[in-house]
Amino acid sequence: MKLHTIALAVALATAGLALSACTVSDLDAARVDCGTPGPHGVDCQVQRTGGSGSFEACWDLVIACQNGGEMTGSTCHGMAAGETAGSENMPVAGFSNQDTCDVPASGKVERLKITSR
């Protein structure tokens, strides 16, 4: 094996080790639980489930209604580094398709996205 081939192999191995040392193992994660809809909207609790950095959690809340209709609202909540919990109110005015809903029956958080800052 020629000297420059050995040097290249050593350089590539060193670069591989350096890249593996940069792997993120403490990813930010959270869960969102929303309460019962009321005249003021819906209060949602954001709970950190992983990581310790600052992040933004964004989600959709789909509310199923007794008559089969659905209302959908979207919001985001910023979490500072080290914070473990927070809350966000989703006002009634922010929900689409309100005219198709007689009485809210249940809600489901969908499309939760966590973006580290």
C-alpha positions as CSV (number, residue, x, y, z in Angstrom):
1,M,0.0,0.0,0.0
2,K,1.4,3.4,-0.9
3,L,2.0,6.1,1.7
4,H,-0.6,8.5,0.3
5,T,-3.2,5.7,0.3
6,I,-2.5,5.0,4.0
7,A,-2.6,8.8,4.8
8,L,-6.0,9.1,3.0
9,A,-7.4,6.1,5.0
10,V,-6.2,7.6,8.3
11,A,-7.8,11.0,7.4
12,L,-11.1,9.4,6.4
13,A,-11.2,7.3,9.6
14,T,-10.4,10.4,11.7
15,A,-13.2,12.4,9.9
16,G,-15.6,9.5,10.6
17,L,-14.8,9.6,14.3
18,A,-15.3,13.4,14.3
19,L,-18.6,13.1,12.6
20,S,-19.9,10.4,15.0
21,A,-18.9,12.6,18.0
22,C,-21.3,15.3,16.7
23,T,-24.4,13.0,16.9
24,V,-27.2,14.6,18.9
25,S,-28.5,12.2,21.5
26,D,-30.6,14.5,23.7
27,L,-33.4,15.4,21.3
28,D,-36.1,17.8,22.4
29,A,-39.5,16.1,22.7
30,A,-42.9,17.0,24.1
31,R,-46.5,15.8,24.5
32,V,-49.6,18.0,24.3
33,D,-52.8,17.4,26.2
34,C,-55.8,19.6,25.6
35,G,-58.8,20.0,27.9
36,T,-62.5,20.4,27.3
37,P,-63.6,23.1,24.9
38,G,-65.4,26.0,26.5
39,P,-66.6,29.5,25.7
40,H,-63.0,30.8,26.1
41,G,-61.5,28.1,23.8
42,V,-59.4,25.1,24.7
43,D,-56.4,25.1,27.2
44,C,-53.6,22.8,26.1
45,Q,-50.8,21.6,28.4
46,V,-47.3,21.1,26.9
47,Q,-45.1,18.7,28.8
48,R,-41.4,18.2,27.9
49,T,-40.6,14.5,27.5
50,G,-37.1,14.7,26.3
51,G,-34.1,17.1,25.8
52,S,-33.3,20.3,27.7
53,G,-33.0,22.9,24.9
54,S,-35.4,25.5,23.8
55,F,-38.0,24.4,21.2
56,E,-41.3,25.3,19.6
57,A,-44.2,22.8,19.6
58,C,-46.8,23.2,16.9
59,W,-50.0,21.1,16.6
60,D,-53.5,20.9,15.2
61,L,-56.5,20.1,17.5
62,V,-59.3,18.4,15.8
63,I,-62.6,18.5,17.7
64,A,-65.2,15.9,16.8
65,C,-68.8,17.0,17.4
66,Q,-71.9,15.0,18.4
67,N,-73.6,15.6,15.0
68,G,-70.5,14.2,13.1
69,G,-69.0,17.6,12.2
70,E,-65.4,18.5,13.0
71,M,-63.6,21.8,13.9
72,T,-59.9,22.2,13.5
73,G,-57.5,24.7,15.1
74,S,-53.7,25.1,15.0
75,T,-51.3,26.8,17.4
76,C,-47.7,26.8,18.6
77,H,-46.0,27.1,22.0
78,G,-42.4,28.1,22.7
79,M,-40.6,26.3,25.5
80,A,-37.4,27.9,26.9
81,A,-34.3,25.8,27.7
82,G,-34.8,23.9,31.0
83,E,-38.6,24.5,31.2
84,T,-40.5,21.4,31.7
85,A,-44.1,22.5,31.2
86,G,-46.3,25.2,29.7
87,S,-49.8,26.0,28.6
88,E,-51.4,27.5,25.5
89,N,-55.0,28.7,25.0
90,M,-56.6,28.0,21.6
91,P,-59.4,30.7,21.3
92,V,-62.7,29.6,19.8
93,A,-62.3,32.1,17.0
94,G,-59.2,30.2,15.7
95,F,-61.2,27.0,14.9
96,S,-62.4,26.4,11.3
97,N,-65.8,24.8,10.4
98,Q,-67.6,26.0,13.6
99,D,-70.9,26.1,11.7
100,T,-70.7,22.3,11.1
101,C,-70.5,21.5,14.9
102,D,-73.5,21.3,17.2
103,V,-71.8,20.2,20.5
104,P,-68.1,19.4,20.9
105,A,-67.7,15.7,21.9
106,S,-64.0,14.9,21.9
107,G,-60.7,16.3,20.7
108,K,-57.5,14.9,19.3
109,V,-54.0,16.5,19.0
110,E,-52.7,15.8,15.5
111,R,-49.5,16.7,13.5
112,L,-47.4,17.6,16.6
113,K,-44.1,19.0,15.4
114,I,-41.2,19.9,17.7
115,T,-38.6,22.3,16.3
116,S,-35.5,22.9,18.3
117,R,-34.3,26.5,18.5
